[in-house]
Every structure is written in structure tokens, then in C-alpha cells.
Amino acid sequence: MPLSCVNNGGPASLIRLERVPQLEVEAPLSQAAQFALACWQARPGEVLTVVDPDMTAYRARITSIDPAGAACTPFQRLPGAVESPLRIEVYQSLPDRERFELVLQKLTELGVVRMVPLESSHSATLEERDARQKKSHRWPEVVSKASRQCRRAMLPELMPVHSFAEALDRAAPTELKLMLYEGHVLWSFTEGFGSFRPQSVALLVGPEGGFSPAEVEQAQATGFMPVSLGPRILRTETAAIVAAALLQSYLGDMR
């Protein structure tokens, strides 16, 4: 895919220590860790989550960032991994107004690793949204602030706005593909994965008007399974948040 991440998220944003640290002792950071600090736009004095070679997480204060090198002082060992073992990617049809910022914030808190805004038949377009008030340039900042607040070790990837076809292509490598669908379906959300325990899941979320029949057919042809979140019609942002939480509850790290 030619479209690349717009916020420097993903594994390169992990601030990795070269060895298991001693608490309250300053640790030098490698060039790769310095690149990760740049992804976070970190500043000296800021507290972030870092990981050691065993992926044990620590809270650490960044003590220096300069051309000669960077360093941090870990002061708290966290009790468990902060990044989920389940890779969740959410493909979200653009909603109206500021609701996409809420989606970005909550999906970050829920441990989603990739968020892909997309334009579908019944969704808003980026041009329509930004014509009223340009806010899409703020989306990386929303993700960064949410990642700091919930102590993520890695910035989730925020992708540029995709077409529907581009989104389906992007989701192709995932092991399980679920399409949230308001029409008649054979499976509930949890029946969509049953006893299968995938390591990666793609969620396809429609706009307020739902997906068109042609889009449903197109998604199914690429491996997406239409599933239902229950008898009530949820707003698009509610559906995305609920579905991500359910995946973490059944398959991820919220059990």
C-alpha cells in the first residue's frame, strides 16, 4: 500500500532500553530509542513508558535529549505489559463533526494498534469535514495525548483517509475480519470468531447510514464476515468503541 502512517506510530515508537534497568538510576538511550522519542515529540522532564529487552514496561522520566545522546531515569516497574497481545485494526467510516476525535481517543485507550479513517458511500468525506472547520490536522495530536494519558508504550498507527477499496486492501493480512453490519446477519459479534483465537483482527465500521449493498458484497469477497452487535442501532462511534472493547475482553488483555 502506498499510503503510510501520518503520526510515526507503530513499533518504531517503542522507547526500548538496551538492558534491564535499575530503578532511580539514569540509563542511556540508543539511537533507535532517540528516534522513538522523536516520534512522541518528547521533551526533557516528561514521563513516558519505556520497555526493556524482555518487554517489561517502566515509567521513566526523560532526563536529556540532545545531539550528544539521550537518557532516562526509570522509577516504576509496571505490573504487566501495557500493549495488548491482540493486534486490533479499526477501519472507521468518517463520521460527522468531532466524533472521530472521540473514536481516536477511546480506541487508543483500548489498545488498538492501527486506526484507518475511510470514506464509504454514506459517510462524510474529508473535504466536507474540513470545509466547515479544518480539524483533521489535529488527529495525530489526539492520538498522542491519549497514548500519554493511558500510559501506552507505543503510539498506535494513524493512517491517512482511505477509499473503501484501499481499506479492504490494507486489512488483507489480518487473520480475522469482522464487518459491523445493521442488516440481517447469521452471526452475533462473538459468534464471528467462536473458538478461533487470532493474533490480529480487522474491524470494519460503517457510517450512520450503514454500508451500501455493493460495499457489503465487496467486503465479503475479501474475507470480511458481517456480524451484529445486538438488537439496538448504535451510533458509529459507539459501535467502534464497543467492538474494540469486546475483542479485548474475549481475545485480548481485558479479561
C-alpha positions as CSV (number, residue, x, y, z in Angstrom):
1,M,0.0,0.0,0.0
2,P,1.4,3.4,-0.9
3,L,-0.4,5.2,2.0
4,S,1.8,5.4,5.1
5,C,1.2,6.3,8.7
6,V,0.8,10.0,9.4
7,N,1.8,10.1,13.1
8,N,5.0,8.0,13.3
9,G,3.2,5.3,15.2
10,G,3.9,1.6,15.4
11,P,6.8,-0.5,16.7
12,A,9.4,2.2,15.9
13,S,7.8,4.5,18.6
14,L,8.6,2.0,21.4
15,I,11.3,3.5,23.6
16,R,13.5,0.5,24.2
17,L,16.1,0.2,26.9
18,E,19.2,-1.7,26.0
19,R,19.2,-3.7,29.3
20,V,17.1,-4.3,32.4
21,P,17.3,-1.0,34.3
22,Q,17.9,-0.3,37.9
23,L,15.2,2.0,39.3
24,E,16.2,5.6,40.0
25,V,19.4,5.1,38.1
26,E,19.8,7.0,34.8
27,A,20.0,4.9,31.7
28,P,21.4,6.0,28.3
29,L,19.2,5.6,25.3
30,S,20.3,4.2,21.9
31,Q,19.8,5.9,18.6
32,A,16.7,3.8,17.9
33,A,15.3,5.0,21.3
34,Q,16.1,8.5,20.4
35,F,14.1,8.1,17.2
36,A,11.2,6.8,19.3
37,L,11.4,9.9,21.4
38,A,11.1,12.0,18.3
39,C,8.0,10.0,17.3
40,W,6.5,11.1,20.7
41,Q,7.9,14.6,20.3
42,A,9.2,14.1,23.8
43,R,10.8,16.7,25.9
44,P,13.3,16.5,28.9
45,G,11.4,16.2,32.1
46,E,8.4,14.3,30.5
47,V,7.3,11.0,31.9
48,L,6.7,8.2,29.4
49,T,6.5,4.4,29.3
50,V,9.7,2.6,28.2
51,V,10.4,-1.2,27.8
52,D,13.4,-3.4,28.5
53,P,14.6,-6.2,26.2
54,D,12.0,-8.6,27.8
55,M,9.2,-6.0,27.0
56,T,8.8,-5.3,30.7
57,A,7.4,-1.8,31.0
58,Y,8.6,1.0,33.2
59,R,7.6,4.6,33.9
60,A,10.6,6.7,33.2
61,R,11.5,10.4,33.3
62,I,13.3,11.7,30.2
63,T,16.4,13.4,31.6
64,S,18.1,14.6,28.5
65,I,17.7,14.8,24.7
66,D,20.4,16.5,22.8
67,P,22.7,15.8,19.8
68,A,25.2,14.0,22.1
69,G,22.6,11.5,23.2
70,A,19.6,11.0,25.3
71,A,18.8,9.3,28.7
72,C,16.0,8.5,31.0
73,T,15.5,7.5,34.7
74,P,13.1,4.6,35.2
75,F,11.4,5.0,38.6
76,Q,8.5,2.5,38.5
77,R,8.2,-1.1,37.1
78,L,4.7,-1.7,35.8
79,P,3.0,-4.9,36.8
80,G,2.2,-6.2,33.3
81,A,2.5,-5.5,29.6
82,V,0.8,-2.3,28.5
83,E,0.5,-3.3,24.9
84,S,-2.1,-5.9,24.0
85,P,-1.1,-9.3,22.6
86,L,-4.0,-8.9,20.2
87,R,-3.4,-6.7,17.2
88,I,-6.7,-4.8,16.6
89,E,-7.0,-2.6,13.5
90,V,-10.2,-0.4,13.1
91,Y,-11.3,0.8,9.8
92,Q,-13.8,3.6,10.6
93,S,-16.1,5.3,8.1
94,L,-15.7,9.0,8.7
95,P,-18.5,10.4,11.0
96,D,-19.8,13.9,11.0
97,R,-18.5,16.6,13.3
98,E,-15.9,15.9,16.0
99,R,-17.0,12.3,16.7
100,F,-13.9,10.9,15.0
101,E,-11.7,12.5,17.6
102,L,-13.7,10.7,20.3
103,V,-13.2,7.4,18.4
104,L,-9.4,8.0,18.1
105,Q,-9.1,8.8,21.8
106,K,-11.1,5.8,23.0
107,L,-9.6,3.3,20.6
108,T,-6.1,4.4,21.7
109,E,-7.1,3.8,25.3
110,L,-8.4,0.3,24.4
111,G,-5.1,-0.7,22.9
112,V,-5.9,-0.6,19.2
113,V,-2.7,-0.6,17.1
114,R,-3.9,0.9,13.8
115,M,-6.8,3.3,13.1
116,V,-7.8,3.9,9.5
117,P,-10.4,6.5,8.6
118,L,-12.2,5.7,5.4
119,E,-14.7,7.2,3.0
120,S,-17.7,5.0,2.2
121,S,-20.9,5.5,0.2
122,H,-22.8,7.0,3.1
123,S,-20.0,8.5,5.1
124,A,-18.8,12.1,5.4
125,T,-15.8,13.0,3.2
126,L,-12.6,14.6,4.5
127,E,-13.3,17.6,2.2
128,E,-16.8,18.1,3.7
129,R,-15.5,17.9,7.2
130,D,-12.6,20.3,6.7
131,A,-14.7,22.7,4.6
132,R,-16.7,23.5,7.8
133,Q,-13.7,23.6,10.1
134,K,-10.4,22.0,9.4
135,K,-9.6,19.6,12.2
136,S,-8.0,16.6,10.6
137,H,-4.6,18.1,11.3
138,R,-5.3,17.7,15.0
139,W,-5.9,13.9,14.8
140,P,-2.2,12.9,15.4
141,E,-2.2,15.2,18.5
142,V,-5.4,13.5,19.8
143,V,-3.7,10.1,19.5
144,S,-0.5,11.3,21.1
145,K,-2.3,12.8,24.1
146,A,-4.5,9.7,24.6
147,S,-1.4,7.5,24.4
148,R,0.3,9.5,27.1
149,Q,-2.8,9.6,29.3
150,C,-3.3,5.8,29.3
151,R,0.5,5.0,29.5
152,R,0.8,3.3,26.2
153,A,4.4,2.2,25.3
154,M,3.7,2.5,21.6
155,L,1.8,5.1,19.6
156,P,-0.9,3.4,17.6
157,E,-0.6,4.0,13.8
158,L,-3.0,6.6,12.5
159,M,-3.3,6.2,8.7
160,P,-4.5,8.8,6.2
161,V,-8.0,8.7,4.9
162,H,-8.5,5.6,2.7
163,S,-11.0,4.9,0.0
164,F,-13.2,1.8,0.7
165,A,-11.2,-0.3,-1.7
166,E,-7.9,0.9,-0.1
167,A,-9.2,0.0,3.3
168,L,-10.1,-3.6,2.2
169,D,-6.6,-4.0,0.7
170,R,-5.0,-2.6,3.9
171,A,-6.9,-5.1,6.0
172,A,-6.0,-8.1,3.9
173,P,-3.1,-9.5,6.1
174,T,-5.2,-9.7,9.2
175,E,-6.3,-13.2,10.4
176,L,-9.9,-12.3,11.2
177,K,-12.0,-9.7,9.5
178,L,-15.3,-8.6,11.1
179,M,-17.7,-6.1,9.5
180,L,-20.2,-4.5,11.8
181,Y,-23.5,-4.7,9.9
182,E,-27.0,-3.5,10.8
183,G,-28.8,-5.7,8.3
184,H,-29.8,-9.4,8.7
185,V,-26.7,-11.5,9.6
186,L,-26.2,-15.1,10.6
187,W,-23.7,-14.4,13.4
188,S,-23.5,-12.3,16.5
189,F,-20.3,-10.5,17.2
190,T,-18.8,-13.2,19.4
191,E,-20.0,-16.0,17.1
192,G,-17.9,-14.3,14.4
193,F,-14.8,-15.7,16.0
194,G,-16.2,-18.6,18.0
195,S,-13.3,-20.7,19.3
196,F,-10.8,-19.1,16.9
197,R,-8.0,-17.2,18.7
198,P,-6.5,-14.9,16.1
199,Q,-3.5,-12.7,16.8
200,S,-4.8,-10.0,14.5
201,V,-8.3,-8.7,13.9
202,A,-9.7,-6.0,11.5
203,L,-12.9,-4.2,12.4
204,L,-14.8,-2.5,9.6
205,V,-17.2,0.1,10.9
206,G,-19.8,1.8,8.8
207,P,-21.2,5.4,8.9
208,E,-24.6,6.4,10.3
209,G,-26.3,5.3,7.1
210,G,-24.6,1.9,7.1
211,F,-22.7,0.3,4.2
212,S,-24.3,0.0,0.8
213,P,-25.2,-3.5,-0.5
214,A,-22.4,-3.2,-3.0
215,E,-19.9,-2.4,-0.2
216,V,-21.1,-5.4,1.9
217,E,-20.7,-7.7,-1.1
218,Q,-17.2,-6.2,-1.8
219,A,-16.1,-6.6,1.8
220,Q,-17.4,-10.2,1.9
221,A,-15.5,-11.0,-1.2
222,T,-12.2,-10.0,0.6
223,G,-12.9,-12.1,3.6
224,F,-14.9,-9.9,5.9
225,M,-17.7,-11.5,7.9
226,P,-20.8,-9.4,8.7
227,V,-21.6,-9.6,12.4
228,S,-24.1,-7.9,14.6
229,L,-23.6,-6.0,17.9
230,G,-27.2,-6.7,19.0
231,P,-30.8,-5.5,18.5
232,R,-30.2,-1.8,19.0
233,I,-28.8,0.5,16.4
234,L,-25.6,2.1,17.7
235,R,-24.0,5.3,16.6
236,T,-20.9,4.7,14.5
237,E,-18.5,5.9,17.2
238,T,-20.3,3.8,19.9
239,A,-20.1,0.7,17.7
240,A,-16.3,1.1,17.1
241,I,-15.6,1.5,20.8
242,V,-17.9,-1.3,22.0
243,A,-16.5,-3.7,19.4
244,A,-12.9,-3.0,20.3
245,A,-13.7,-3.4,24.0
246,L,-15.4,-6.8,23.3
247,L,-12.4,-8.0,21.3
248,Q,-10.0,-7.1,24.1
249,S,-12.4,-8.7,26.6
250,Y,-12.7,-12.0,24.7
251,L,-9.3,-12.3,22.9
252,G,-7.0,-9.6,24.3
253,D,-5.8,-8.2,27.7
254,M,-9.0,-7.1,29.3
255,R,-10.1,-10.5,30.6
